[in-house]
Amino acid sequence: MNATLLADTRNTLGESCFWDPRDNCLWWTDIHNCQVFRLDMENRVTHFDLPDRACFIRPRKQAGFVIGFPKRVVISNQDLTSFATLQEVEPSLSETRINDATVDPFGGVVFGTFHEPADRANRQPLAGLYRLKPDGTLVQLLNKIVVSNGLDFSPDGRIMYFTDTHDGVIRRFSIEGDFDQFTEISPLAGSDIAPGAPDGGYVDEKGSYWSARVWAGCIVRITKDGKIDAKINLPTRGPTCLTIGGASNRQIFITSLRMRLTDEELTDYPHAGGIFTADSDIGASKPRLAAL
């Protein structure tokens, strides 16, 4: 199966997409251009300029969003014009920034950080994984991470998925209640499950895990027993994140990047950084809204 271009946004680093049930729109970020984008049901694109890089964006039960700027998590209004800091993150680590995030089953936000030195060859396991609880308390769940990615939860809310893009293993954790910690169980998949490296992840209504395979130009669906049963190819090398929604609740939306592509690759893939789409035979999981 092949994905097709939906919106030719040419983002430098498109990320953190989600379908918002509050307004029936797709939202996502272009991290390095400090912008948030919205795509409505008529495929009209609107963008919002932010005061810093928006590393993630997630919807709230109230109006507005929870946003991860590089070193702090904030609450914004719906128009993305005001921002109130909830927590500073890793203030003593100058080379880390916030990266991937998801809303957990209890209304908290689980997010990870990313070691981002000037020279990529010098990346080290200095980043962490955190949970911002509904009461605003910040707890650390994991450390010794290089690039946090692939976060989502099973439909029953009992399993959390996570990957460090650096090693490529899609890990699973058992959670209970409004958690401060969890128990690691067997991984869903190793680094050799599919070509490329795992970036964003999404769990559909049947509990299958979708993985965006950055640099391999595809997304794959991995069943609960660790087998690939679907693959969708993109006309670009860099899919970064995906979600399912739309009018049918079965439309896949995929963000992508332009950064680090050569001039030759940008000629071959002129729509890199766009939003791509395909249809799924399995529907979206129930949306989760942050209680922060």
PyMOL commands that set and color helices and strands:
alter all, ss='L'
color gray80, all
select helices_A, chain A and resi 31-33+120-122+263-268
alter helices_A, ss='H'
color red, helices_A
select strands_A, chain A and resi 4-7+14-20+25-30+35-39+45-49+56-59+65-69+72-76+83-88+96-103+109-115+127-132+138-145+148-153+159-164+170-174+183-189+197-203+209-214+218-222+228-233+239-245+251-256+275-279
alter strands_A, ss='S'
color yellow, strands_A
deselect
rebuild
show_as cartoon
